[in-house]
């Protein structure tokens, strides 16, 4: 969930190879460069052909078993390079290439493992076909849902999203954005990080369309955004607690300067005020966002539950990523949910609906946001709309479950 705590991610790729043979080892035969490939057996290439190319001999991709180029195909088939290019680029009929020649070229391309040189093609066309997507992390499936929405749009085009995460680390965010610019990505969709305005300004100056997804930076001129109307959604979540009779409602969030975080808190405070319910600073817990969700919840509950005389009867959590560990922490402290304290989150992450958890939450339209961001980006690239464009998706669907109503 955007606006949540900073997270980082870490893969290793292992290769399997046998131990090297040493001279004099029993059953191991030393092979010299002079031996015939027949001596080595038909399953292996000769030392000469694989390790030491003959001086002055140009490597042949056809006999070497590697992919061939369009020029290689032209030489093999005795056709012009232009004819090969017309066929491989889908322009054969327009240039009156015969059906027999088309089939001949396609068959040879498959037989000789032809792979298009996309880099060279992009340079000729002055485009990359790449879209940079820079999100926070892959925890809790928020990024997966957002990218899934984008794919439904990009799958109908020749654009390919290059997905990366910044882990809420400013330096990594700058690195990913610069990589996107160096790759000549034709557009960037990013979960914005406060404090990185300089690098976002660099994107806009470069002329590459930029869309903030999941949050916005209102004071940043020229930025496009696709967000959830989370203020209305938070209002629905807090009012649900009021409607079921809860009168002492606490707020559990994080200390992070995201716009969506502040708007959810403001909605919480306004509902309490409009309903004549008490607002107590002790019941507003926002520990540093640099800790783990479990540590954030532990610190928050230590504060919220410190005064037994002023015990809350409900907790409204900033997002499901905090609401879920809150349920576990309350149970470990012997506090009944929802009997003693009702809990409501925001987002409707996959775990939230699990029968063993059953978290009441407001559904975030993450998939729809991803789809809308991809659609807007294509419109900006094509010049159909002019920046800046701000689009807000409304979703106040409250999913009432066992954490608030037994």
C-alpha positions as CSV (number, residue, x, y, z in Angstrom):
1,X,0.0,0.0,0.0
2,X,1.6,3.3,-1.0
3,X,2.3,5.6,1.9
4,X,3.2,2.6,4.1
5,X,6.6,1.9,5.7
6,X,9.9,1.7,3.9
7,X,10.7,-1.8,2.8
8,X,13.7,-3.2,1.0
9,X,14.1,-6.4,-1.1
10,X,17.0,-8.6,-1.8
11,X,18.3,-13.2,-5.4
12,X,21.1,-15.1,-6.3
13,X,21.5,-17.2,-9.3
14,X,23.6,-20.4,-8.9
15,X,25.3,-22.2,-11.8
16,X,26.2,-25.8,-11.6
17,X,29.6,-27.0,-12.9
18,X,31.6,-30.0,-12.2
19,X,35.1,-29.8,-10.7
20,X,38.0,-29.2,-13.1
21,X,40.0,-32.2,-14.2
22,X,43.6,-32.2,-13.0
23,X,46.6,-33.7,-14.7
24,X,47.3,-37.3,-13.5
25,X,43.9,-37.9,-12.0
26,X,42.8,-41.5,-12.5
27,X,40.3,-42.0,-15.3
28,X,40.9,-38.4,-16.6
29,X,42.4,-37.9,-20.0
30,X,44.3,-34.8,-20.9
31,X,43.1,-33.2,-24.1
32,X,45.5,-31.2,-26.3
33,X,44.7,-28.6,-28.9
34,X,46.0,-30.9,-31.7
35,X,43.5,-33.7,-31.2
36,X,40.9,-34.3,-33.8
37,X,37.3,-33.5,-33.0
38,X,36.5,-37.1,-34.0
39,X,38.9,-38.3,-31.2
40,X,36.9,-36.3,-28.7
41,X,33.6,-37.8,-29.8
42,X,30.7,-36.5,-31.8
43,X,28.9,-34.9,-28.8
44,X,31.7,-32.3,-28.4
45,X,33.1,-29.6,-30.5
46,X,36.8,-29.4,-31.3
47,X,39.2,-27.3,-29.2
48,X,39.9,-25.3,-32.3
49,X,36.3,-24.4,-33.1
50,X,35.3,-23.4,-29.6
51,X,38.3,-22.0,-27.9
52,X,40.9,-20.8,-30.4
53,X,39.4,-19.4,-33.7
54,X,41.8,-19.8,-36.6
55,X,43.6,-16.5,-37.2
56,X,42.0,-14.5,-40.0
57,X,38.9,-16.6,-40.1
58,X,35.7,-14.6,-39.5
59,X,33.3,-16.4,-37.0
60,X,30.2,-17.9,-38.9
61,X,27.0,-17.6,-36.9
62,X,25.4,-20.3,-39.1
63,X,28.0,-23.0,-38.5
64,X,28.6,-21.9,-34.9
65,X,24.9,-22.5,-34.0
66,X,24.3,-18.9,-32.9
67,X,21.5,-16.6,-34.0
68,X,21.9,-15.0,-37.4
69,X,21.3,-11.5,-38.5
70,X,19.2,-10.2,-41.4
71,X,22.4,-9.8,-43.4
72,X,23.3,-13.5,-42.8
73,X,19.8,-14.5,-44.0
74,X,20.3,-12.4,-47.2
75,X,23.6,-14.2,-47.9
76,X,22.1,-17.7,-47.2
77,X,19.1,-17.1,-49.4
78,X,20.8,-15.0,-52.1
79,X,18.3,-12.2,-51.6
80,X,18.9,-8.5,-51.0
81,X,19.0,-7.2,-47.5
82,X,16.0,-4.9,-48.3
83,X,13.9,-7.9,-49.2
84,X,14.8,-9.7,-46.0
85,X,14.0,-6.6,-44.0
86,X,10.6,-6.1,-45.7
87,X,9.6,-9.6,-44.8
88,X,10.8,-9.6,-41.2
89,X,9.2,-6.2,-40.5
90,X,5.8,-7.2,-41.9
91,X,6.1,-4.9,-45.0
92,X,6.4,-7.6,-47.6
93,X,3.0,-7.3,-49.2
94,X,3.2,-3.5,-49.3
95,X,6.5,-3.8,-51.2
96,X,5.1,-6.5,-53.5
97,X,7.2,-9.4,-52.3
98,X,5.9,-12.7,-53.6
99,X,4.3,-15.2,-51.2
100,X,6.9,-17.8,-52.1
101,X,9.7,-15.5,-51.1
102,X,7.9,-14.5,-47.9
103,X,7.5,-18.2,-46.8
104,X,11.1,-18.9,-47.8
105,X,12.5,-16.1,-45.7
106,X,10.3,-17.0,-42.7
107,X,11.4,-20.7,-42.9
108,X,15.0,-19.7,-43.0
109,X,14.6,-17.3,-40.1
110,X,13.2,-20.1,-38.0
111,X,15.7,-22.7,-39.1
112,X,18.7,-20.4,-38.4
113,X,17.4,-19.0,-35.1
114,X,17.0,-15.4,-36.3
115,X,16.4,-13.0,-33.4
116,X,15.6,-9.3,-34.2
117,X,18.2,-6.8,-33.0
118,X,15.7,-4.6,-31.1
119,X,18.3,-2.1,-30.0
120,X,19.3,-1.4,-33.6
121,X,15.7,-1.1,-34.6
122,X,14.9,1.3,-31.8
123,X,17.9,3.5,-32.7
124,X,16.6,3.7,-36.3
125,X,13.1,4.5,-35.1
126,X,14.3,6.9,-32.4
127,X,12.2,5.0,-29.8
128,X,12.8,2.2,-27.2
129,X,9.4,0.7,-26.7
130,X,10.1,0.6,-23.0
131,X,8.0,2.0,-20.1
132,X,9.7,2.5,-16.8
133,X,7.6,1.4,-13.8
134,X,9.1,2.3,-10.4
135,X,7.1,1.2,-7.3
136,X,7.8,0.9,-3.6
137,X,8.2,-2.8,-3.1
138,X,6.5,-6.2,-3.8
139,X,5.1,-6.8,-0.4
140,X,1.4,-7.5,0.2
141,X,0.7,-7.8,-3.6
142,X,-0.1,-4.1,-4.1
143,X,2.5,-3.7,-6.9
144,X,1.4,-7.0,-8.5
145,X,-2.2,-5.7,-8.7
146,X,-1.1,-2.3,-10.1
147,X,1.2,-3.9,-12.8
148,X,-1.6,-6.3,-13.6
149,X,-3.8,-3.4,-14.5
150,X,-1.1,-1.8,-16.6
151,X,-0.5,-5.0,-18.5
152,X,-4.1,-5.1,-19.8
153,X,-3.3,-1.9,-21.6
154,X,0.3,-2.5,-22.7
155,X,-0.4,-6.0,-24.0
156,X,-2.4,-4.4,-26.8
157,X,0.6,-2.3,-27.9
158,X,4.3,-2.9,-28.6
159,X,5.3,-1.3,-25.3
160,X,7.0,-3.4,-22.6
161,X,7.0,-2.3,-18.9
162,X,10.4,-2.5,-17.1
163,X,9.4,-2.9,-13.4
164,X,11.7,-1.9,-10.6
165,X,11.3,-1.0,-6.9
166,X,12.9,1.8,-4.9
167,X,12.2,0.3,-1.4
168,X,11.5,3.8,-0.2
169,X,15.2,4.6,-0.4
170,X,15.9,8.0,-2.0
171,X,19.3,7.0,-3.5
172,X,17.9,3.8,-5.0
173,X,15.0,5.8,-6.4
174,X,17.4,8.2,-8.1
175,X,19.4,5.3,-9.5
176,X,16.3,3.6,-11.0
177,X,15.0,6.9,-12.5
178,X,18.4,7.7,-14.1
179,X,18.5,4.1,-15.4
180,X,15.1,4.6,-17.0
181,X,16.3,7.9,-18.6
182,X,19.5,6.2,-19.9
183,X,17.4,3.4,-21.4
184,X,15.4,6.0,-23.2
185,X,12.2,4.7,-21.7
186,X,9.3,6.5,-23.4
187,X,7.4,7.1,-20.2
188,X,7.6,6.5,-16.5
189,X,5.0,5.5,-14.0
190,X,6.3,5.9,-10.4
191,X,5.1,5.7,-6.8
192,X,6.5,9.1,-5.7
193,X,8.9,9.6,-2.8
194,X,8.8,12.9,-0.9
195,X,12.2,14.6,-1.0
196,X,13.0,13.4,-4.6
197,X,11.5,16.4,-6.3
198,X,14.9,17.2,-8.0
199,X,15.0,13.9,-9.9
200,X,11.3,14.1,-10.9
201,X,12.0,17.6,-12.2
202,X,14.8,16.1,-14.3
203,X,12.3,13.7,-15.9
204,X,10.0,16.5,-16.8
205,X,12.8,18.6,-18.2
206,X,13.8,15.7,-20.4
207,X,10.4,15.6,-22.0
208,X,9.6,12.1,-20.9
209,X,6.0,11.8,-19.6
210,X,5.8,11.1,-15.9
211,X,2.8,9.8,-13.9
212,X,2.7,9.5,-10.2
213,X,0.7,6.4,-9.2
214,X,-0.9,5.9,-5.8
215,X,0.0,9.3,-4.4
216,X,0.6,12.8,-5.6
217,X,2.8,15.8,-5.0
218,X,0.4,18.8,-5.1
219,X,3.2,21.4,-4.9
220,X,5.2,19.8,-7.8
221,X,4.3,21.7,-11.0
222,X,3.8,19.7,-14.1
223,X,3.3,16.3,-12.5
224,X,0.6,13.9,-13.8
225,X,-1.1,11.6,-11.3
226,X,-3.5,8.7,-10.9
227,X,-4.6,8.2,-7.3
228,X,-7.3,6.7,-5.1
229,X,-9.7,9.1,-3.5
230,X,-8.5,7.8,-0.2
231,X,-10.0,10.7,1.9
232,X,-13.5,9.6,1.0
233,X,-12.6,6.0,1.6
234,X,-11.1,6.8,5.0
235,X,-14.3,8.7,5.9
236,X,-16.3,5.5,5.1
237,X,-14.1,3.3,7.3
238,X,-14.2,5.6,10.3
239,X,-17.9,6.2,10.0
240,X,-18.5,2.4,10.0
241,X,-16.9,2.3,13.5
242,X,-19.1,5.1,14.6
243,X,-22.2,3.4,13.2
244,X,-21.5,0.2,15.1
245,X,-21.4,2.2,18.4
246,X,-17.7,2.8,18.9
247,X,-17.0,6.1,20.6
248,X,-13.3,6.0,21.5
249,X,-11.5,5.5,18.1
250,X,-7.7,5.5,17.8
251,X,-5.6,6.2,14.7
252,X,-2.6,3.9,13.9
253,X,-0.3,5.1,11.1
254,X,3.3,6.1,10.4
255,X,5.3,9.3,10.4
256,X,5.8,9.6,6.6
257,X,5.2,12.8,4.6
258,X,3.0,11.2,1.9
259,X,0.0,13.2,0.8
260,X,-2.3,10.1,1.0
261,X,-1.2,9.4,4.6
262,X,-2.1,12.9,5.7
263,X,-5.4,12.8,3.9
264,X,-6.5,9.6,5.6
265,X,-5.6,11.1,9.0
266,X,-7.5,14.3,8.2
267,X,-10.6,12.3,7.3
268,X,-10.3,10.4,10.6
269,X,-10.1,13.7,12.6
270,X,-13.0,15.3,10.7
271,X,-15.3,12.3,11.3
272,X,-14.6,12.4,15.0
273,X,-15.3,16.2,15.0
274,X,-18.5,15.9,13.0
275,X,-19.8,13.1,15.2
276,X,-18.9,14.9,18.5
277,X,-16.4,12.1,19.5
278,X,-13.3,12.8,21.6
279,X,-10.0,13.3,19.9
280,X,-7.0,12.4,22.1
281,X,-3.4,12.8,21.1
282,X,-2.6,9.6,23.0
283,X,-4.8,7.7,20.6
284,X,-3.0,9.0,17.5
285,X,0.1,6.9,17.0
286,X,2.5,7.5,14.1
287,X,5.9,5.8,14.8
288,X,8.8,6.3,12.4
289,X,8.2,4.6,9.0
290,X,11.7,3.2,9.0
291,X,10.8,0.3,11.2
292,X,9.1,-3.1,10.3
293,X,5.3,-3.2,10.4
294,X,5.5,-5.3,13.5
295,X,7.7,-2.9,15.3
296,X,5.5,0.1,14.2
297,X,2.5,-1.7,15.6
298,X,4.2,-2.6,18.8
299,X,5.3,1.0,19.4
300,X,1.8,2.3,18.4
301,X,0.0,0.0,20.8
302,X,2.3,0.8,23.6
303,X,1.2,4.4,23.2
304,X,-2.5,3.9,22.5
305,X,-3.0,1.4,25.3
306,X,-0.8,3.1,27.9
307,X,-3.7,4.6,29.9
308,X,-6.1,1.9,31.0
309,X,-8.5,4.5,32.2
310,X,-8.8,5.9,28.7
311,X,-8.8,2.7,26.7
312,X,-10.0,3.0,23.0
313,X,-12.7,0.7,21.8
314,X,-11.6,0.9,18.1
315,X,-8.5,1.3,16.0
316,X,-8.6,2.8,12.5
317,X,-5.4,1.7,10.7
318,X,-3.7,3.7,7.9
319,X,-3.7,0.6,5.7
320,X,-4.1,-3.2,5.8
321,X,-0.3,-3.6,6.0
322,X,-0.6,-2.2,9.5
323,X,-4.0,-3.5,10.4
324,X,-3.0,-7.1,9.9
325,X,-0.1,-7.1,12.4
326,X,-2.4,-5.1,14.7
327,X,-4.8,-8.0,14.9
328,X,-1.9,-10.3,15.9
329,X,-0.5,-7.9,18.4
330,X,-3.8,-7.4,20.2
331,X,-4.4,-11.1,20.4
332,X,-0.9,-11.6,22.0
333,X,-1.8,-8.9,24.6
334,X,-5.0,-10.8,25.5
335,X,-7.3,-8.1,24.0
336,X,-10.4,-9.4,22.2
337,X,-11.2,-8.4,18.7
338,X,-13.8,-7.0,18.1
339,X,-15.2,-7.5,21.6
340,X,-12.8,-5.0,23.3
341,X,-11.3,-3.3,20.3
342,X,-12.7,-3.2,16.7
343,X,-10.2,-2.9,13.9
344,X,-10.7,-1.4,10.4
345,X,-8.0,-1.1,7.7
346,X,-7.7,0.3,4.2
347,X,-6.8,-1.5,1.0
348,X,-8.3,-5.0,1.1
349,X,-5.1,-6.9,0.6
350,X,-5.4,-10.6,-0.3
351,X,-4.7,-11.8,3.3
352,X,-7.4,-9.5,4.6
353,X,-10.2,-11.7,3.4
354,X,-8.7,-15.0,4.7
355,X,-11.3,-16.7,7.0
356,X,-8.8,-16.9,9.8
357,X,-8.2,-13.1,9.7
358,X,-11.4,-11.5,8.4
359,X,-10.3,-7.9,8.5
360,X,-12.9,-5.2,7.9
361,X,-11.4,-2.8,5.3
362,X,-12.2,-0.4,2.5
363,X,-11.3,-1.8,-0.9
364,X,-8.6,0.1,-2.9
365,X,-9.0,0.1,-6.7
366,X,-5.3,-0.8,-7.2
367,X,-5.8,-2.8,-10.5
368,X,-8.0,0.0,-11.9
369,X,-5.4,2.6,-10.9
370,X,-2.7,0.7,-12.8
371,X,-4.9,0.4,-15.9
372,X,-5.8,4.1,-15.8
373,X,-2.1,5.1,-15.3
374,X,-1.1,3.0,-18.4
375,X,-4.0,4.5,-20.4
376,X,-3.0,8.1,-19.5
377,X,0.6,7.5,-20.3
378,X,-0.2,6.3,-23.8
379,X,-2.4,9.4,-24.2
380,X,0.5,11.6,-23.1
381,X,3.0,9.9,-25.4
382,X,0.6,10.2,-28.4
383,X,-0.1,13.9,-27.6
384,X,-3.8,13.3,-27.1
385,X,-3.8,15.2,-23.8
386,X,-1.6,17.9,-22.3
387,X,0.2,17.7,-19.0
388,X,-0.5,18.1,-16.2
389,X,-3.4,15.6,-15.8
390,X,-4.7,14.5,-12.4
391,X,-7.1,11.6,-12.2
392,X,-8.7,10.3,-9.1
393,X,-10.5,6.9,-8.8
394,X,-13.3,6.7,-6.3
395,X,-13.9,3.5,-4.2
396,X,-15.6,3.6,-0.9
397,X,-16.7,0.0,-0.8
398,X,-16.6,-1.1,2.8
399,X,-16.0,-4.9,3.3
400,X,-17.4,-5.6,6.7
401,X,-15.8,-8.6,8.3
402,X,-15.2,-10.1,11.7
403,X,-12.6,-7.6,13.0
404,X,-15.3,-5.1,13.6
405,X,-18.5,-7.0,13.8
406,X,-18.6,-10.4,15.5
